[in-house]
Amino acid sequence: MKRFLSKYADWLLTLFFGLVVFLFWECRYPFALTFQEQLQLFLFDGDYFCERMAEPGGLARYVGEFLVQFYNATVIGALILAILFMMVQRLTWRLMRCEGYYYLSLIPALVLWFAMGDENVMLVYVVALIMAMGCILGLRPLERLNLIGRVIIALVALPLLYWLIGPLALLVAVCMVPTWLAGLAVIYVVALVLVSAWLLPYPLVRLAVGIGYYRFPVTIPYLLILIPVLIAMMHYGCRHLPKPKQGVKYALILAITALLFVPQHYGFDAKKYELMEYDYLVRIKDWNGIIAKAEQQTPDKPMSVSATNLALAMTNQLGERAFEFYQRGSQGLLPPFERNYATTQLTGEIYFHLGLVNTAQRLAFEAMEAISNYNKSGRALKRLVETNVINGQYKVADKYLKMLEKTIFYRRWAERMRAMLGDEKAINAHPLYGTLRQYRLQEDFLFSDTELDKICGQLFMHNHQNQMAAQYLLLLPLLDKDVPRFMQYAQYVQSQVRYNPRSCQEAIAFGFMQQRQQPPQGLISPLILQQLNDFSRIYSAGGKGAPGLEQFRNSVWYYLMVGK
């Protein structure tokens, strides 16, 4: 056993590292993988391939986007990342050529892991880095050639590599020639970038930082620059290190093992990834999952509050439980427009389920246009298909379906949707599309963010079965602390449907108390009336800071008088 462990210790360490990476993505942040996948649309199409190959770094981008589409199945996505990270580590070791320092080969992979805490770092960068390191190893036999031969090969190979993998060809340039020629090789690659900027319709800065390395085209994090620098230093410097003593070796093992946990705790912003999880749960319509998550930790960001309120509305619990959670005013129900993919997509989900189909369609367009690297989105295209099917715009829906049919994970859904095109009976019988056809307003119009209650009122007047519109209509004025307006809406809603949840009873009781009147018999439960009397007595005695008010934290009165 000892002999086996001694012989394969290096590989066992690599496999252990890969297992940690796999478990990290699959168990802790699987929703981050689906978030990446929905920000691109990989097409099995000759035009798509040619479009990618027509730009510097095109092959790396094509391969990276090909792999990202498998993030739809998070187990496969986590496995892909684990394999790529192991490849970075093993290739670093091969480049080091330094016995006794195997643990040091983990450092570039750990820095990369830390850098990928930024969700805008693209897998394209990882693929290009692996390709660059593989090229250095593949060109290593050329070291036997004389100087003239190596220079000639560099002059031919570097333009090709730059076109295939982008500016990471600089790493190959530095490592494939003698040290004293590295500066000239770098100048040569820089000249290639300048020529590309002159010939191609891309700004110089975008070509310099890599077209697909980072989601924002004209910038790149410093860590992504540091990684190839580290690899080049290890390539040239580690081979000259003396074999470490046993104590030094154990110290290195301990230090690298400790660094293994740095990316997990410091590289990933917990709040940002929490919002990604809410977005994922909304995408798969796991309303109970959203509520359970909000119960564990009260959401306090606009996006998470909006998702929680949507989940409560979709399960018909908004009127009963809205004030159990932190509220941010009416914007926690219908957020204002922001030119941001995630928030716009979530806002579109709310409008879609309310029945404002055209608004949801516009926001799907806006969300896709807000993707910083100009990619398309499979999720957004699906929504555009749905809205056009609901509206009866079958030719437009067909255009989007043709794109989705060229994918792996959306093709079957697209085929099912194609079978529904023009089939009015099937669409009307569909549990979602048929219902939204009844909810949607027939006339298109523009509306202001300050008149959202009027829009919900029109939706409810159009179809009294639209429970979500009724819930939002009554909660909007309450969240704005406008009790008289709520009283008007509540009177109309209750004249049309039987809807009198806890929040409505509390607000109605409060409204009558303000008018120094008694509510009609049977409208408010005796328990709520007693609780309002207790709240009023405690508040009158001590104001907002009165001891004992905390017991009413989940009530409308606490929100109106104290705030959360």
C-alpha positions as a Python dict, from the first residue, in 0.01 Angstrom:
ca = {
    (1, 'M'): (0, 0, 0),
    (2, 'K'): (282, 240, 89),
    (3, 'R'): (451, 163, -241),
    (4, 'F'): (129, 233, -429),
    (5, 'L'): (72, 562, -245),
    (6, 'S'): (432, 666, -304),
    (7, 'K'): (415, 582, -674),
    (8, 'Y'): (82, 751, -743),
    (9, 'A'): (83, 1025, -476),
    (10, 'D'): (93, 1301, -738),
    (11, 'W'): (-203, 1167, -931),
    (12, 'L'): (-399, 1106, -611),
    (13, 'L'): (-347, 1470, -517),
    (14, 'T'): (-470, 1580, -860),
    (15, 'L'): (-778, 1357, -832),
    (16, 'F'): (-848, 1487, -481),
    (17, 'F'): (-825, 1844, -610),
    (18, 'G'): (-1064, 1761, -894),
    (19, 'L'): (-1309, 1602, -649),
    (20, 'V'): (-1308, 1914, -430),
    (21, 'V'): (-1374, 2134, -735),
    (22, 'F'): (-1656, 1904, -852),
    (23, 'L'): (-1828, 1900, -512),
    (24, 'F'): (-1790, 2276, -479),
    (25, 'W'): (-1978, 2350, -801),
    (26, 'E'): (-2230, 2066, -781),
    (27, 'C'): (-2321, 2092, -413),
    (28, 'R'): (-2261, 2457, -325),
    (29, 'Y'): (-2313, 2663, -641),
    (30, 'P'): (-2496, 2454, -904),
    (31, 'F'): (-2720, 2752, -983),
    (32, 'A'): (-2410, 2952, -1082),
    (33, 'L'): (-2359, 2702, -1366),
    (34, 'T'): (-2713, 2747, -1500),
    (35, 'F'): (-2669, 3124, -1468),
    (36, 'Q'): (-2369, 3103, -1703),
    (37, 'E'): (-2552, 2877, -1947),
    (38, 'Q'): (-2850, 3111, -1987),
    (39, 'L'): (-2618, 3394, -2096),
    (40, 'Q'): (-2527, 3228, -2424),
    (41, 'L'): (-2685, 3022, -2701),
    (42, 'F'): (-2456, 2767, -2863),
    (43, 'L'): (-2586, 2664, -3206),
    (44, 'F'): (-2488, 2356, -3404),
    (45, 'D'): (-2475, 2556, -3721),
    (46, 'G'): (-2209, 2625, -3985),
    (47, 'D'): (-2272, 2999, -3976),
    (48, 'Y'): (-2224, 3004, -3599),
    (49, 'F'): (-1892, 2820, -3631),
    (50, 'C'): (-1770, 3053, -3905),
    (51, 'E'): (-1876, 3356, -3703),
    (52, 'R'): (-1662, 3241, -3411),
    (53, 'M'): (-1364, 3140, -3623),
    (54, 'A'): (-1365, 3480, -3796),
    (55, 'E'): (-1232, 3650, -3482),
    (56, 'P'): (-902, 3620, -3289),
    (57, 'G'): (-941, 3355, -3021),
    (58, 'G'): (-1233, 3206, -3209),
    (59, 'L'): (-1148, 2840, -3153),
    (60, 'A'): (-1111, 2887, -2777),
    (61, 'R'): (-1441, 3075, -2770),
    (62, 'Y'): (-1619, 2809, -2975),
    (63, 'V'): (-1491, 2526, -2752),
    (64, 'G'): (-1565, 2722, -2433),
    (65, 'E'): (-1922, 2796, -2536),
    (66, 'F'): (-1967, 2436, -2650),
    (67, 'L'): (-1877, 2321, -2298),
    (68, 'V'): (-2087, 2583, -2119),
    (69, 'Q'): (-2408, 2458, -2284),
    (70, 'F'): (-2369, 2140, -2075),
    (71, 'Y'): (-2402, 2348, -1758),
    (72, 'N'): (-2773, 2294, -1810),
    (73, 'A'): (-2709, 1957, -1645),
    (74, 'T'): (-2520, 2077, -1338),
    (75, 'V'): (-2353, 1739, -1271),
    (76, 'I'): (-2197, 1746, -1618),
    (77, 'G'): (-2104, 2112, -1576),
    (78, 'A'): (-1931, 2050, -1242),
    (79, 'L'): (-1747, 1752, -1395),
    (80, 'I'): (-1629, 1966, -1688),
    (81, 'L'): (-1492, 2229, -1451),
    (82, 'A'): (-1320, 1966, -1237),
    (83, 'I'): (-1148, 1818, -1544),
    (84, 'L'): (-1039, 2158, -1672),
    (85, 'F'): (-894, 2258, -1334),
    (86, 'M'): (-705, 1927, -1313),
    (87, 'M'): (-570, 1991, -1662),
    (88, 'V'): (-445, 2336, -1558),
    (89, 'Q'): (-271, 2183, -1257),
    (90, 'R'): (-111, 1894, -1447),
    (91, 'L'): (2, 2113, -1737),
    (92, 'T'): (158, 2354, -1488),
    (93, 'W'): (348, 2063, -1338),
    (94, 'R'): (471, 1949, -1678),
    (95, 'L'): (592, 2301, -1751),
    (96, 'M'): (770, 2334, -1416),
    (97, 'R'): (991, 2024, -1457),
    (98, 'C'): (1097, 2048, -1094),
    (99, 'E'): (1110, 1736, -877),
    (100, 'G'): (982, 1769, -522),
    (101, 'Y'): (760, 2073, -579),
    (102, 'Y'): (445, 1907, -708),
    (103, 'Y'): (224, 2100, -467),
    (104, 'L'): (334, 2430, -620),
    (105, 'S'): (164, 2329, -944),
    (106, 'L'): (-171, 2387, -771),
    (107, 'I'): (-110, 2761, -733),
    (108, 'P'): (-222, 2879, -1083),
    (109, 'A'): (-532, 2658, -1061),
    (110, 'L'): (-617, 2800, -717),
    (111, 'V'): (-575, 3157, -842),
    (112, 'L'): (-801, 3070, -1136),
    (113, 'W'): (-1060, 2926, -898),
    (114, 'F'): (-1051, 3246, -694),
    (115, 'A'): (-1082, 3458, -1010),
    (116, 'M'): (-1387, 3262, -1125),
    (117, 'G'): (-1574, 3390, -821),
    (118, 'D'): (-1636, 3681, -1058),
    (119, 'E'): (-1928, 3547, -1263),
    (120, 'N'): (-1812, 3748, -1563),
    (121, 'V'): (-1495, 3541, -1608),
    (122, 'M'): (-1572, 3322, -1906),
    (123, 'L'): (-1483, 2956, -1952),
    (124, 'V'): (-1326, 3072, -2280),
    (125, 'Y'): (-1032, 3203, -2077),
    (126, 'V'): (-979, 2864, -1910),
    (127, 'V'): (-993, 2684, -2245),
    (128, 'A'): (-750, 2933, -2404),
    (129, 'L'): (-511, 2894, -2108),
    (130, 'I'): (-513, 2515, -2140),
    (131, 'M'): (-459, 2541, -2516),
    (132, 'A'): (-166, 2778, -2463),
    (133, 'M'): (-2, 2549, -2207),
    (134, 'G'): (-62, 2248, -2431),
    (135, 'C'): (104, 2430, -2723),
    (136, 'I'): (410, 2508, -2512),
    (137, 'L'): (445, 2141, -2424),
    (138, 'G'): (376, 2037, -2784),
    (139, 'L'): (648, 2271, -2911),
    (140, 'R'): (902, 2159, -2650),
    (141, 'P'): (1076, 1913, -2887),
    (142, 'L'): (1169, 2219, -3096),
    (143, 'E'): (1420, 2309, -2825),
    (144, 'R'): (1659, 2072, -3001),
    (145, 'L'): (1655, 2294, -3309),
    (146, 'N'): (1906, 2569, -3359),
    (147, 'L'): (1813, 2930, -3291),
    (148, 'I'): (1724, 3013, -3653),
    (149, 'G'): (1489, 2714, -3677),
    (150, 'R'): (1309, 2808, -3356),
    (151, 'V'): (1269, 3170, -3467),
    (152, 'I'): (1125, 3065, -3804),
    (153, 'I'): (874, 2833, -3636),
    (154, 'A'): (778, 3107, -3388),
    (155, 'L'): (718, 3353, -3675),
    (156, 'V'): (479, 3106, -3840),
    (157, 'A'): (314, 2951, -3531),
    (158, 'L'): (240, 3262, -3325),
    (159, 'P'): (0, 3429, -3575),
    (160, 'L'): (-190, 3101, -3604),
    (161, 'L'): (-204, 3059, -3225),
    (162, 'Y'): (-314, 3418, -3176),
    (163, 'W'): (-601, 3362, -3417),
    (164, 'L'): (-704, 3038, -3243),
    (165, 'I'): (-668, 3128, -2874),
    (166, 'G'): (-639, 3509, -2858),
    (167, 'P'): (-389, 3718, -2658),
    (168, 'L'): (-290, 3423, -2437),
    (169, 'A'): (-63, 3344, -2729),
    (170, 'L'): (169, 3580, -2541),
    (171, 'L'): (231, 3300, -2290),
    (172, 'V'): (337, 3070, -2574),
    (173, 'A'): (559, 3342, -2717),
    (174, 'V'): (739, 3387, -2387),
    (175, 'C'): (794, 3016, -2327),
    (176, 'M'): (878, 2881, -2675),
    (177, 'V'): (1193, 3087, -2740),
    (178, 'P'): (1515, 3134, -2539),
    (179, 'T'): (1478, 3368, -2243),
    (180, 'W'): (1677, 3646, -2403),
    (181, 'L'): (1444, 3644, -2705),
    (182, 'A'): (1119, 3648, -2501),
    (183, 'G'): (1091, 4027, -2524),
    (184, 'L'): (1108, 4019, -2903),
    (185, 'A'): (844, 3742, -2912),
    (186, 'V'): (612, 3953, -2699),
    (187, 'I'): (661, 4251, -2930),
    (188, 'Y'): (575, 4026, -3224),
    (189, 'V'): (245, 3917, -3068),
    (190, 'V'): (163, 4277, -2974),
    (191, 'A'): (220, 4370, -3338),
    (192, 'L'): (-26, 4097, -3437),
    (193, 'V'): (-286, 4254, -3207),
    (194, 'L'): (-228, 4597, -3364),
    (195, 'V'): (-261, 4457, -3716),
    (196, 'S'): (-585, 4282, -3614),
    (197, 'A'): (-724, 4610, -3480),
    (198, 'W'): (-644, 4774, -3813),
    (199, 'L'): (-801, 4498, -4025),
    (200, 'L'): (-1096, 4386, -3809),
    (201, 'P'): (-1407, 4573, -3686),
    (202, 'Y'): (-1304, 4546, -3320),
    (203, 'P'): (-1160, 4818, -3095),
    (204, 'L'): (-796, 4770, -2997),
    (205, 'V'): (-869, 4733, -2628),
    (206, 'R'): (-1112, 4447, -2693),
    (207, 'L'): (-856, 4257, -2899),
    (208, 'A'): (-587, 4321, -2639),
    (209, 'V'): (-788, 4176, -2348),
    (210, 'G'): (-942, 3890, -2547),
    (211, 'I'): (-1280, 3895, -2719),
    (212, 'G'): (-1431, 3617, -2512),
    (213, 'Y'): (-1219, 3605, -2196),
    (214, 'Y'): (-1439, 3837, -1990),
    (215, 'R'): (-1807, 3919, -2025),
    (216, 'F'): (-1743, 4293, -2035),
    (217, 'P'): (-1556, 4341, -2364),
    (218, 'V'): (-1318, 4627, -2280),
    (219, 'T'): (-1176, 4519, -1945),
    (220, 'I'): (-1016, 4222, -1773),
    (221, 'P'): (-946, 4150, -1403),
    (222, 'Y'): (-586, 4167, -1286),
    (223, 'L'): (-600, 3805, -1166),
    (224, 'L'): (-650, 3685, -1524),
    (225, 'I'): (-329, 3867, -1615),
    (226, 'L'): (-149, 3728, -1310),
    (227, 'I'): (-218, 3362, -1395),
    (228, 'P'): (-12, 3341, -1718),
    (229, 'V'): (261, 3548, -1551),
    (230, 'L'): (275, 3292, -1269),
    (231, 'I'): (290, 3005, -1516),
    (232, 'A'): (573, 3168, -1713),
    (233, 'M'): (769, 3231, -1391),
    (234, 'M'): (722, 2872, -1279),
    (235, 'H'): (822, 2749, -1625),
    (236, 'Y'): (1153, 2933, -1614),
    (237, 'G'): (1226, 2950, -1242),
    (238, 'C'): (1121, 2625, -1078),
    (239, 'R'): (1353, 2402, -1280),
    (240, 'H'): (1653, 2561, -1107),
    (241, 'L'): (1527, 2507, -753),
    (242, 'P'): (1717, 2253, -540),
    (243, 'K'): (1532, 1947, -421),
    (244, 'P'): (1344, 2050, -102),
    (245, 'K'): (1427, 1908, 236),
    (246, 'Q'): (1162, 1705, 413),
    (247, 'G'): (1064, 1992, 646),
    (248, 'V'): (1029, 2237, 357),
    (249, 'K'): (819, 1983, 167),
    (250, 'Y'): (577, 1939, 457),
    (251, 'A'): (553, 2317, 502),
    (252, 'L'): (463, 2352, 132),
    (253, 'I'): (201, 2080, 163),
    (254, 'L'): (45, 2251, 465),
    (255, 'A'): (48, 2596, 299),
    (256, 'I'): (-107, 2477, -29),
    (257, 'T'): (-369, 2272, 158),
    (258, 'A'): (-470, 2585, 347),
    (259, 'L'): (-486, 2782, 20),
    (260, 'L'): (-727, 2521, -115),
    (261, 'F'): (-1004, 2674, 97),
    (262, 'V'): (-929, 3039, 16),
    (263, 'P'): (-1130, 3051, -311),
    (264, 'Q'): (-1433, 2896, -144),
    (265, 'H'): (-1450, 3147, 141),
    (266, 'Y'): (-1315, 3469, -8),
    (267, 'G'): (-1350, 3448, -386),
    (268, 'F'): (-1729, 3414, -402),
    (269, 'D'): (-1962, 3693, -290),
    (270, 'A'): (-2231, 3513, -89),
    (271, 'K'): (-2495, 3783, -150),
    (272, 'K'): (-2438, 3785, -524),
    (273, 'Y'): (-2465, 3408, -549),
    (274, 'E'): (-2774, 3410, -329),
    (275, 'L'): (-2945, 3626, -593),
    (276, 'M'): (-2835, 3378, -860),
    (277, 'E'): (-3005, 3103, -662),
    (278, 'Y'): (-3328, 3302, -640),
    (279, 'D'): (-3310, 3364, -1015),
    (280, 'Y'): (-3260, 2990, -1077),
    (281, 'L'): (-3557, 2895, -855),
    (282, 'V'): (-3777, 3145, -1039),
    (283, 'R'): (-3659, 3004, -1371),
    (284, 'I'): (-3762, 2648, -1278),
    (285, 'K'): (-4079, 2777, -1104),
    (286, 'D'): (-3989, 2618, -770),
    (287, 'W'): (-4214, 2852, -571),
    (288, 'N'): (-4208, 2641, -256),
    (289, 'G'): (-3828, 2628, -277),
    (290, 'I'): (-3814, 3008, -287),
    (291, 'I'): (-4041, 3039, 17),
    (292, 'A'): (-3840, 2779, 208),
    (293, 'K'): (-3518, 2966, 132),
    (294, 'A'): (-3672, 3298, 243),
    (295, 'E'): (-3788, 3133, 566),
    (296, 'Q'): (-3432, 3021, 642),
    (297, 'Q'): (-3282, 3366, 580),
    (298, 'T'): (-3500, 3672, 526),
    (299, 'P'): (-3429, 3825, 183),
    (300, 'D'): (-3323, 4189, 192),
    (301, 'K'): (-3219, 4269, -166),
    (302, 'P'): (-3465, 4402, -427),
    (303, 'M'): (-3425, 4097, -647),
    (304, 'S'): (-3467, 3841, -366),
    (305, 'V'): (-3762, 4030, -215),
    (306, 'S'): (-3933, 4043, -557),
    (307, 'A'): (-3873, 3671, -610),
    (308, 'T'): (-4017, 3589, -266),
    (309, 'N'): (-4328, 3799, -327),
    (310, 'L'): (-4375, 3636, -668),
    (311, 'A'): (-4350, 3290, -510),
    (312, 'L'): (-4604, 3387, -242),
    (313, 'A'): (-4840, 3520, -509),
    (314, 'M'): (-4804, 3210, -729),
    (315, 'T'): (-4898, 2992, -430),
    (316, 'N'): (-5180, 3233, -333),
    (317, 'Q'): (-5012, 3319, 0),
    (318, 'L'): (-4914, 3682, -61),
    (319, 'G'): (-5209, 3828, 127),
    (320, 'E'): (-5151, 3599, 424),
    (321, 'R'): (-4773, 3602, 457),
    (322, 'A'): (-4627, 3909, 284),
    (323, 'F'): (-4540, 4086, 609),
    (324, 'E'): (-4364, 3782, 752),
    (325, 'F'): (-4076, 3887, 527),
    (326, 'Y'): (-3881, 4207, 480),
    (327, 'Q'): (-4052, 4444, 236),
    (328, 'R'): (-3896, 4727, 37),
    (329, 'G'): (-4204, 4926, -61),
    (330, 'S'): (-4394, 4871, -385),
    (331, 'Q'): (-4064, 4815, -570),
    (332, 'G'): (-4044, 4482, -389),
    (333, 'L'): (-4344, 4373, -594),
    (334, 'L'): (-4268, 4525, -934),
    (335, 'P'): (-3904, 4640, -954),
    (336, 'P'): (-3814, 4941, -1172),
    (337, 'F'): (-3642, 4873, -1502),
    (338, 'E'): (-3263, 4832, -1489),
    (339, 'R'): (-3039, 4757, -1783),
    (340, 'N'): (-2919, 4436, -1626),
    (341, 'Y'): (-2985, 4085, -1750),
    (342, 'A'): (-3074, 3916, -1421),
    (343, 'T'): (-3302, 4184, -1275),
    (344, 'T'): (-3473, 4250, -1609),
    (345, 'Q'): (-3535, 3878, -1656),
    (346, 'L'): (-3691, 3850, -1310),
    (347, 'T'): (-3909, 4158, -1364),
    (348, 'G'): (-4023, 4003, -1691),
    (349, 'E'): (-4122, 3684, -1506),
    (350, 'I'): (-4348, 3888, -1274),
    (351, 'Y'): (-4520, 4070, -1561),
    (352, 'F'): (-4556, 3743, -1753),
    (353, 'H'): (-4740, 3566, -1472),
    (354, 'L'): (-4954, 3874, -1406),
    (355, 'G'): (-5077, 3854, -1766),
    (356, 'L'): (-4893, 4154, -1914),
    (357, 'V'): (-4762, 3939, -2197),
    (358, 'N'): (-4643, 4223, -2421),
    (359, 'T'): (-4448, 4384, -2137),
    (360, 'A'): (-4288, 4048, -2059),
    (361, 'Q'): (-4194, 4018, -2425),
    (362, 'R'): (-4033, 4362, -2426),
    (363, 'L'): (-3837, 4283, -2111),
    (364, 'A'): (-3714, 3954, -2261),
    (365, 'F'): (-3574, 4157, -2551),
    (366, 'E'): (-3421, 4408, -2311),
    (367, 'A'): (-3267, 4134, -2098),
    (368, 'M'): (-3102, 3972, -2398),
    (369, 'E'): (-2974, 4305, -2527),
    (370, 'A'): (-2829, 4377, -2182),
    (371, 'I'): (-2588, 4081, -2206),
    (372, 'S'): (-2254, 4257, -2209),
    (373, 'N'): (-2075, 4040, -2464),
    (374, 'Y'): (-2365, 4054, -2712),
    (375, 'N'): (-2456, 3686, -2680),
    (376, 'K'): (-2807, 3552, -2723),
    (377, 'S'): (-2990, 3375, -2444),
    (378, 'G'): (-3175, 3045, -2463),
    (379, 'R'): (-3393, 3141, -2167),
    (380, 'A'): (-3488, 3475, -2323),
    (381, 'L'): (-3562, 3314, -2659),
    (382, 'K'): (-3791, 3061, -2491),
    (383, 'R'): (-3985, 3345, -2333),
    (384, 'L'): (-4012, 3520, -2673),
    (385, 'V'): (-4154, 3201, -2820),
    (386, 'E'): (-4408, 3176, -2539),
    (387, 'T'): (-4525, 3536, -2563),
    (388, 'N'): (-4567, 3515, -2940),
    (389, 'V'): (-4756, 3187, -2914),
    (390, 'I'): (-4991, 3342, -2657),
    (391, 'N'): (-5040, 3645, -2883),
    (392, 'G'): (-5098, 3427, -3190),
    (393, 'Q'): (-4786, 3558, -3368),
    (394, 'Y'): (-4687, 3218, -3501),
    (395, 'K'): (-4446, 3331, -3774),
    (396, 'V'): (-4238, 3524, -3521),
    (397, 'A'): (-4243, 3228, -3281),
    (398, 'D'): (-4131, 3002, -3568),
    (399, 'K'): (-3825, 3224, -3626),
    (400, 'Y'): (-3708, 3176, -3267),
    (401, 'L'): (-3792, 2805, -3270),
    (402, 'K'): (-3562, 2752, -3569),
    (403, 'M'): (-3275, 2885, -3358),
    (404, 'L'): (-3361, 2675, -3053),
    (405, 'E'): (-3390, 2361, -3267),
    (406, 'K'): (-3016, 2394, -3340),
    (407, 'T'): (-2928, 2340, -2973),
    (408, 'I'): (-2893, 2029, -2759),
    (409, 'F'): (-3093, 2118, -2449),
    (410, 'Y'): (-3369, 2330, -2603),
    (411, 'R'): (-3439, 2124, -2915),
    (412, 'R'): (-3703, 1892, -2768),
    (413, 'W'): (-3887, 2183, -2605),
    (414, 'A'): (-3877, 2367, -2939),
    (415, 'E'): (-4017, 2063, -3120),
    (416, 'R'): (-4307, 2041, -2872),
    (417, 'M'): (-4380, 2411, -2914),
    (418, 'R'): (-4367, 2381, -3292),
    (419, 'A'): (-4642, 2119, -3276),
    (420, 'M'): (-4863, 2378, -3102),
    (421, 'L'): (-4816, 2654, -3361),
    (422, 'G'): (-5154, 2745, -3507),
    (423, 'D'): (-5336, 2487, -3292),
    (424, 'E'): (-5573, 2719, -3112),
    (425, 'K'): (-5745, 2436, -2928),
    (426, 'A'): (-5417, 2302, -2785),
    (427, 'I'): (-5296, 2649, -2684),
    (428, 'N'): (-5623, 2740, -2516),
    (429, 'A'): (-5618, 2409, -2327),
    (430, 'H'): (-5259, 2461, -2208),
    (431, 'P'): (-5256, 2523, -1827),
    (432, 'L'): (-5026, 2826, -1859),
    (433, 'Y'): (-5065, 2967, -2210),
    (434, 'G'): (-5440, 2923, -2217),
    (435, 'T'): (-5477, 3095, -1879),
    (436, 'L'): (-5255, 3386, -1982),
    (437, 'R'): (-5457, 3428, -2301),
    (438, 'Q'): (-5757, 3493, -2077),
    (439, 'Y'): (-5562, 3723, -1841),
    (440, 'R'): (-5384, 3938, -2100),
    (441, 'L'): (-5519, 4278, -2193),
    (442, 'Q'): (-5627, 4298, -2556),
    (443, 'E'): (-5513, 4656, -2610),
    (444, 'D'): (-5143, 4744, -2604),
    (445, 'F'): (-5044, 5060, -2417),
    (446, 'L'): (-4759, 5228, -2233),
    (447, 'F'): (-4771, 5283, -1858),
    (448, 'S'): (-4564, 5457, -1594),
    (449, 'D'): (-4387, 5294, -1301),
    (450, 'T'): (-4592, 5522, -1078),
    (451, 'E'): (-4921, 5372, -1202),
    (452, 'L'): (-4857, 5003, -1145),
    (453, 'D'): (-5160, 4973, -918),
    (454, 'K'): (-5383, 5096, -1201),
    (455, 'I'): (-5235, 4832, -1433),
    (456, 'C'): (-5306, 4557, -1180),
    (457, 'G'): (-5655, 4704, -1142),
    (458, 'Q'): (-5714, 4680, -1518),
    (459, 'L'): (-5591, 4321, -1518),
    (460, 'F'): (-5830, 4231, -1237),
    (461, 'M'): (-6126, 4413, -1395),
    (462, 'H'): (-6053, 4235, -1723),
    (463, 'N'): (-6058, 3892, -1556),
    (464, 'H'): (-6169, 3845, -1196),
    (465, 'Q'): (-6004, 3500, -1190),
    (466, 'N'): (-5661, 3664, -1202),
    (467, 'Q'): (-5574, 3608, -838),
    (468, 'M'): (-5219, 3734, -875),
    (469, 'A'): (-5343, 4069, -1006),
    (470, 'A'): (-5581, 4095, -709),
    (471, 'Q'): (-5301, 4018, -463),
    (472, 'Y'): (-5066, 4274, -620),
    (473, 'L'): (-5343, 4536, -651),
    (474, 'L'): (-5416, 4527, -277),
    (475, 'L'): (-5057, 4498, -160),
    (476, 'L'): (-4911, 4780, -373),
    (477, 'P'): (-5080, 5066, -179),
    (478, 'L'): (-5004, 4898, 153),
    (479, 'L'): (-4634, 4878, 72),
    (480, 'D'): (-4649, 5248, -19),
    (481, 'K'): (-4826, 5310, 316),
    (482, 'D'): (-5128, 5459, 138),
    (483, 'V'): (-5417, 5324, 348),
    (484, 'P'): (-5700, 5532, 190),
    (485, 'R'): (-5609, 5407, -157),
    (486, 'F'): (-5600, 5051, -24),
    (487, 'M'): (-5946, 5092, 126),
    (488, 'Q'): (-6085, 5192, -214),
    (489, 'Y'): (-5925, 4892, -387),
    (490, 'A'): (-6027, 4648, -113),
    (491, 'Q'): (-6391, 4756, -138),
    (492, 'Y'): (-6396, 4691, -513),
    (493, 'V'): (-6210, 4357, -498),
    (494, 'Q'): (-6432, 4222, -221),
    (495, 'S'): (-6740, 4322, -416),
    (496, 'Q'): (-6626, 4096, -700),
    (497, 'V'): (-6458, 3794, -535),
    (498, 'R'): (-6426, 3634, -195),
    (499, 'Y'): (-6075, 3751, -101),
    (500, 'N'): (-6005, 3873, 253),
    (501, 'P'): (-5665, 3743, 372),
    (502, 'R'): (-5494, 3841, 695),
    (503, 'S'): (-5311, 4147, 557),
    (504, 'C'): (-5638, 4285, 416),
    (505, 'Q'): (-5820, 4238, 746),
    (506, 'E'): (-5538, 4407, 937),
    (507, 'A'): (-5528, 4700, 692),
    (508, 'I'): (-5908, 4739, 688),
    (509, 'A'): (-5920, 4734, 1067),
    (510, 'F'): (-5645, 4997, 1074),
    (511, 'G'): (-5827, 5211, 819),
    (512, 'F'): (-6151, 5209, 1020),
    (513, 'M'): (-5956, 5287, 1337),
    (514, 'Q'): (-5804, 5593, 1167),
    (515, 'Q'): (-6156, 5707, 1080),
    (516, 'R'): (-6266, 5633, 1438),
    (517, 'Q'): (-6528, 5390, 1309),
    (518, 'Q'): (-6612, 5027, 1370),
    (519, 'P'): (-6569, 4785, 1075),
    (520, 'P'): (-6878, 4599, 952),
    (521, 'Q'): (-6972, 4294, 1155),
    (522, 'G'): (-6796, 3978, 1037),
    (523, 'L'): (-6548, 4155, 807),
    (524, 'I'): (-6258, 4134, 1056),
    (525, 'S'): (-6188, 3838, 1282),
    (526, 'P'): (-6219, 3909, 1657),
    (527, 'L'): (-5859, 3794, 1711),
    (528, 'I'): (-5723, 4057, 1468),
    (529, 'L'): (-5937, 4328, 1629),
    (530, 'Q'): (-5801, 4233, 1971),
    (531, 'Q'): (-5443, 4235, 1842),
    (532, 'L'): (-5495, 4580, 1688),
    (533, 'N'): (-5621, 4713, 2021),
    (534, 'D'): (-5313, 4569, 2195),
    (535, 'F'): (-5081, 4719, 1932),
    (536, 'S'): (-5249, 5059, 1957),
    (537, 'R'): (-5225, 5060, 2337),
    (538, 'I'): (-4853, 4968, 2340),
    (539, 'Y'): (-4767, 5212, 2060),
    (540, 'S'): (-4956, 5498, 2226),
    (541, 'A'): (-4766, 5437, 2551),
    (542, 'G'): (-4412, 5419, 2411),
    (543, 'G'): (-4403, 5504, 2039),
    (544, 'K'): (-4187, 5317, 1787),
    (545, 'G'): (-3940, 5198, 2051),
    (546, 'A'): (-4203, 5068, 2292),
    (547, 'P'): (-4119, 4727, 2442),
    (548, 'G'): (-4368, 4468, 2329),
    (549, 'L'): (-4413, 4592, 1973),
    (550, 'E'): (-4184, 4318, 1839),
    (551, 'Q'): (-4462, 4062, 1885),
    (552, 'F'): (-4647, 4243, 1603),
    (553, 'R'): (-4348, 4249, 1365),
    (554, 'N'): (-4533, 4040, 1103),
    (555, 'S'): (-4838, 4266, 1095),
    (556, 'V'): (-4946, 4543, 859),
    (557, 'W'): (-4963, 4783, 1153),
    (558, 'Y'): (-4597, 4731, 1243),
    (559, 'Y'): (-4496, 4794, 881),
    (560, 'L'): (-4708, 5110, 857),
    (561, 'M'): (-4617, 5263, 1193),
    (562, 'V'): (-4268, 5129, 1272),
    (563, 'G'): (-4124, 5000, 945),
    (564, 'K'): (-3893, 4703, 896),
}
